[in-house]
Amino acid sequence: MHPALRILGVILFIPLVARGGILAGVVAALGVTVLLSGLGREAWRRCYELNRRLRWLFLSIVLLYGWFTPGRELLPAAGVLSPSLEGLIEGLARAAVLVIVVGAVVWLLSRSSREELVAGLLWLTAPLARVGFPSERFAVRLALTLDTVPRLQPMVSEARAATGGAAQASWPGRASALLQRVIERAREAPLSPLEIHIPGRPPWRQWLLLCAWLLPLLILAVWRPI
């Protein structure tokens, strides 16, 4: 598929899943499962790792929704300290949406090289260049960011080891050590050329495929049966 359509598909996929109800979430989860299954075990491992790093965010979402959303008390004996049933359900639903979104992003990054991401972004943002939008710089910087973020985890581990472990080091000390290592790696990294071949227009069959993929989610997001 045309790299611009992959990017556009994920961009449109995210609000449709967030706007849809339970049935839309189930359909989206099945779709992401099929896509990741076609990429092999490495894609599933990457998806698991990314979701594991977001576990505290998921917990925070569930706690905020559970304890700050009005509704039926889940533990009546606890009184005001009890979470609401509606809040917990909504919090779990929001966390599940994020898990699905992470899966879609993993699919996009696994199916697209850095050059394809830049080319797709350039194609999508080309009309904005007429009004002064720096589409080339935006596309290159975003692609480089996506390429660099997965490399930060080893640097975090190195910074933690350099400061004597998590128990002995303060957050400012670890942050300073991490920043120093990032600067050192940036200075040592060799400059590599980035050749971008901007693709032509996507064929109409691929547009139809994208519409067929997103149409069920659009219907469920508008209709929301459950």
C-alpha positions as CSV (number, residue, x, y, z in Angstrom):
1,M,0.0,0.0,0.0
2,H,1.1,3.6,-0.7
3,P,3.0,4.9,2.4
4,A,0.8,8.0,2.5
5,L,-2.4,5.9,2.7
6,R,-0.9,3.9,5.6
7,I,-0.2,7.0,7.5
8,L,-3.6,8.5,6.7
9,G,-5.3,5.3,7.6
10,V,-3.8,5.3,11.1
11,I,-4.5,9.0,11.6
12,L,-8.2,8.4,10.8
13,F,-8.3,5.1,12.7
14,I,-7.4,6.7,16.0
15,P,-10.4,9.1,16.4
16,L,-12.8,6.6,15.0
17,V,-11.8,4.1,17.7
18,A,-11.8,6.7,20.4
19,R,-15.3,7.9,19.3
20,G,-16.8,4.5,18.8
21,G,-18.4,2.3,21.5
22,I,-17.6,-1.2,22.6
23,L,-18.5,-2.8,19.3
24,A,-16.2,-0.4,17.4
25,G,-13.4,-1.3,19.8
26,V,-14.0,-5.0,19.3
27,V,-13.9,-4.6,15.5
28,A,-10.8,-2.4,15.7
29,A,-9.0,-4.9,18.0
30,L,-9.8,-7.7,15.6
31,G,-8.5,-5.6,12.7
32,V,-5.2,-4.7,14.5
33,T,-4.8,-8.4,15.5
34,V,-5.0,-9.5,11.9
35,L,-2.5,-6.8,10.8
36,L,0.0,-7.7,13.5
37,S,-0.4,-11.4,12.9
38,G,0.8,-10.8,9.3
39,L,4.0,-9.3,10.6
40,G,5.2,-12.1,12.8
41,R,6.3,-12.5,16.4
42,E,8.6,-9.5,16.5
43,A,5.7,-7.1,15.9
44,W,3.8,-8.7,18.8
45,R,6.9,-8.4,21.1
46,R,7.3,-4.7,20.1
47,C,3.6,-4.1,20.8
48,Y,3.9,-5.8,24.2
49,E,7.0,-3.7,25.2
50,L,5.4,-0.4,24.3
51,N,2.2,-1.2,26.2
52,R,4.2,-2.4,29.2
53,R,6.0,1.0,29.3
54,L,2.6,2.6,29.3
55,R,1.3,0.6,32.2
56,W,1.4,3.4,34.7
57,L,-0.5,5.7,32.3
58,F,-3.2,2.9,31.9
59,L,-3.4,2.6,35.7
60,S,-3.7,6.4,36.1
61,I,-6.6,6.5,33.5
62,V,-8.5,3.8,35.3
63,L,-8.0,5.4,38.7
64,L,-9.1,8.9,37.5
65,Y,-12.2,7.6,35.7
66,G,-13.0,5.1,38.5
67,W,-12.8,7.6,41.4
68,F,-13.9,10.8,39.8
69,T,-16.8,9.7,37.6
70,P,-20.3,9.9,39.2
71,G,-22.2,6.6,39.2
72,R,-23.2,3.6,41.2
73,E,-20.8,2.8,44.0
74,L,-18.9,-0.4,43.4
75,L,-18.1,-0.9,47.1
76,P,-21.0,0.7,49.0
77,A,-19.3,-0.2,52.4
78,A,-16.4,2.2,51.5
79,G,-18.7,5.2,51.1
80,V,-17.1,8.1,49.3
81,L,-13.8,6.1,48.9
82,S,-15.6,3.6,46.6
83,P,-15.0,3.9,42.8
84,S,-18.1,4.1,40.6
85,L,-19.0,1.2,38.4
86,E,-19.5,3.4,35.4
87,G,-16.2,5.2,36.0
88,L,-14.2,1.9,36.1
89,I,-15.9,0.7,32.9
90,E,-15.1,3.9,31.1
91,G,-11.5,3.9,32.4
92,L,-10.9,0.4,31.2
93,A,-12.5,1.3,27.9
94,R,-10.1,4.3,27.5
95,A,-7.1,2.2,28.4
96,A,-8.2,-0.5,25.9
97,V,-8.4,2.2,23.2
98,L,-4.9,3.2,23.9
99,V,-3.7,-0.5,23.6
100,I,-5.4,-0.8,20.2
101,V,-3.9,2.5,19.0
102,V,-0.4,1.3,20.1
103,G,-1.0,-1.8,18.0
104,A,-1.9,0.3,15.0
105,V,1.2,2.5,15.4
106,V,3.4,-0.6,15.7
107,W,1.9,-1.9,12.5
108,L,2.6,1.4,10.7
109,L,6.2,1.5,11.9
110,S,6.9,-2.1,11.2
111,R,5.5,-1.9,7.6
112,S,7.1,1.4,6.8
113,S,10.8,2.2,6.5
114,R,12.1,5.7,7.6
115,E,12.3,6.7,3.9
116,E,8.7,5.6,3.3
117,L,7.4,7.5,6.3
118,V,9.1,10.7,5.2
119,A,7.8,10.2,1.6
120,G,4.3,9.6,2.8
121,L,4.3,12.6,5.1
122,L,5.7,14.8,2.3
123,W,2.9,13.6,0.0
124,L,0.2,14.3,2.6
125,T,1.6,17.7,3.5
126,A,2.5,18.9,0.0
127,P,-0.7,21.0,-0.3
128,L,0.3,22.9,2.9
129,A,3.6,24.0,1.4
130,R,1.7,26.5,-0.7
131,V,0.8,28.4,2.5
132,G,4.3,28.4,3.9
133,F,4.2,25.1,5.9
134,P,7.7,23.6,6.1
135,S,6.6,20.1,4.9
136,E,10.1,18.8,4.2
137,R,11.6,19.7,7.6
138,F,8.4,18.5,9.4
139,A,8.5,15.1,7.6
140,V,12.2,14.5,8.2
141,R,12.2,15.6,11.8
142,L,9.2,13.5,12.7
143,A,10.6,10.4,10.9
144,L,14.0,10.9,12.8
145,T,12.1,11.2,16.1
146,L,10.2,8.0,15.4
147,D,13.4,6.3,14.5
148,T,15.3,7.5,17.6
149,V,12.7,7.0,20.4
150,P,13.1,3.1,20.5
151,R,16.8,3.6,21.1
152,L,16.3,5.6,24.2
153,Q,15.5,2.6,26.4
154,P,19.0,1.2,26.4
155,M,20.3,4.7,27.3
156,V,17.9,4.9,30.2
157,S,19.3,1.6,31.5
158,E,22.8,2.8,31.1
159,A,22.0,6.1,32.9
160,R,20.5,4.2,35.7
161,A,23.5,1.9,36.0
162,A,25.9,4.9,35.9
163,T,24.1,6.6,38.8
164,G,24.2,3.5,41.0
165,G,20.7,2.1,40.4
166,A,17.2,3.4,40.9
167,A,17.2,3.2,44.7
168,Q,20.3,5.3,45.2
169,A,19.9,7.9,42.5
170,S,17.6,10.8,42.5
171,W,15.5,11.7,39.5
172,P,17.6,14.8,38.7
173,G,20.7,12.7,38.7
174,R,19.3,10.1,36.4
175,A,17.9,12.7,34.1
176,S,21.3,14.5,33.9
177,A,23.1,11.2,33.2
178,L,20.5,10.4,30.5
179,L,20.9,13.8,28.8
180,Q,24.7,13.5,28.9
181,R,24.5,10.1,27.2
182,V,22.1,11.4,24.5
183,I,24.4,14.3,23.7
184,E,27.4,11.9,23.6
185,R,25.6,9.5,21.2
186,A,24.5,12.4,19.0
187,R,28.1,13.6,18.7
188,E,29.4,10.2,17.9
189,A,26.6,9.2,15.5
190,P,27.8,9.2,11.9
191,L,25.9,11.4,9.4
192,S,24.0,9.2,7.0
193,P,22.3,10.4,3.8
194,L,18.5,10.2,3.6
195,E,17.3,9.7,0.0
196,I,13.6,10.3,-0.4
197,H,11.7,9.3,-3.5
198,I,8.3,11.0,-3.4
199,P,5.8,8.5,-4.7
200,G,3.1,9.3,-7.2
201,R,-0.6,9.3,-6.5
202,P,-2.0,6.2,-4.9
203,P,-4.1,4.0,-7.3
204,W,-7.8,4.2,-6.8
205,R,-7.9,0.5,-5.7
206,Q,-5.8,1.4,-2.7
207,W,-8.2,4.3,-1.8
208,L,-11.1,1.8,-2.0
209,L,-9.2,-0.6,0.3
210,L,-8.6,2.2,2.8
211,C,-12.3,3.1,2.7
212,A,-13.4,-0.5,3.1
213,W,-11.1,-0.8,6.1
214,L,-12.4,2.4,7.8
215,L,-16.1,2.3,6.8
216,P,-17.2,-0.2,9.5
217,L,-15.5,1.9,12.2
218,L,-17.1,5.1,10.8
219,I,-20.6,3.5,10.8
220,L,-20.1,2.2,14.4
221,A,-18.7,5.6,15.6
222,V,-21.8,7.4,14.2
223,W,-24.4,4.8,15.1
224,R,-22.8,3.5,18.4
225,P,-25.2,0.5,19.0
226,I,-23.3,-0.4,22.2
